[in-house]
Amino acid sequence: MAPHSVPSVARLRVAALAAMLALPMSAAAQDLEPATIALGHALFQDRCASCHGTDAGGNGPAASTLSVPPPDLTEISKRAGGAFPAPRVVEIITYGGNIAAHGSGPMPVWGKVFSDEGGRGKVGAAASRRSVIALKRYLETIQR
């Protein structure tokens, strides 16, 4: 039997999240949308605004101390050719996306932070997914 490559757990998680994001929203999910976006906005202001700015323009108070300037997050779609790259955004929020920031270290791995805060295990994983999706949806709504 020839050896084959096994996808990493992280790649499988990203693929699963991408599949979930591609599904049409049910009526119940649409009813939750304003609350999801509000949660994403609150998380952004609490966790991301210090670097990315309250307006997500990359001009937060900590931005000048970083060796890699934070990007303008209102132009994610523009930089991706006009379409919001939801799977990539989820990957970056969840796993850090190998993005250099915060001096020489990577951007925080928010998926782990949210999971730890949620209680780890299945409860923490659900809290992490909810937070990551909320941040993704908020970022999607602020695209220019």
N, C-alpha and C positions, 0 to 999 in steps of 0.2 A: 504494500500500500504506500503510495507516494505521500510524503508529508505535505500538509497544506497549512496555509496561514489561518490562524484563528483571530477574528476581529477582537480588538481590545474591549474590555468592559465599557470603557468610556465611549468608544465608537458605537457600541450597541445601544447605549443609553441615548446618545444623540440621535441615532436612527429611530429609536422608539419615540422620542419626543417629536422628531420631525413628522413621523407618521400621525401622531396625535394632532399636531398643528394643522395637518392637511385635511383633517376631517371637517365636514361642514358642522357648524354649531347648531345644536338643537335649540328649540324654543326656550327650554329651561336655562341653557347655557347663555343664551342671549339676554335673558332677564338678569343674569349675574354680571354681565359685562360692565355696567357703570361701577359696581362695587370692586370688580377686579382692577379696573383702570385707576380707581381712587386708591386702592391698596398699592398699586405700582407707583403712583405718584408719591405717596407717603414714604414708601421704601426708598425711592430715588432721592427724595429730599434728605432722608436720614442717612443713607449709606453712600450715595454717589455724588451729591452736590458739592461736597468739599473739594473734589477734584474736577468734576465736570461742570460745576456751576448750577445754580438753582434753575437757570434757563436751559441747561444741558449743552451750552455753547462751548464748553471746554475751558471756562474761565473761572473756575472755583478758587476759593482762597488758598488752597494748597497747590494749585496748578504750577505756580512759579517755583516751587521747591522740587518739582519732579524733573528728572533728566529727560524723560519722554513726555512731551506735552499731551494732555488728554485730548481726544478728538471731540469735535462738535457732534454730539449725538443726534442733533436734529437733521443731520445730513447723511445718515446711514443709508437710506434708500438711494440718495443721489450718488454716493460713492459706489453703490452696488449696481449701478446702471438703471436705476429707476424703480426697482422692486425691493421691498423690504425683505432682507434675507433672514427670515424668522429662525430657521434651524441654526444658522451661524450665531445669531444673537443669543439664542438659548445656550449654545455651547460656550460662548464667552462668559455669560453670567454664571452658568453652572460650574464650569471647569477652569475658568480663567483664560482660556483660549490662547495660551502662550503669548500673551501680550505683555510686553515690558512696560512697567509703570512703577510708581512709588519708589523712585530712586533706581536702583539696579534690580530690584525684585519684581516679581510679576504682580499683575492686578490680583486683588483678593479672589479666592475661589468661593464665591458667594453661595454656591450650592451646598458646600460643606458647612459654611457658617450658618446658613438657614437650617440645615439638618441638625446641627449640634444644638442650636437654639430651640428647635422644635421638639427635642427629646430623643433624638437618634432613633434607630430602628424604623419600623413602618410609620410611626407617627411623625418622626422627624423627616422622613423621606417625603411624606405627604405635605408637610409644612414647607419643605424646600421646593417641591414642584409648584405649589400654590404661589409662593413668593417669586420664583423665577418666571413663571407664566405671567404674573401680574406686572413685573418689571418689563418683560417683553412687550406686553400689550400697551403699557404706558408709552414706551419708546416708539412703538408703531404709531401712536396717535399724535406724536409731536414732530413727525417728519414734515419737512418743508418741500 
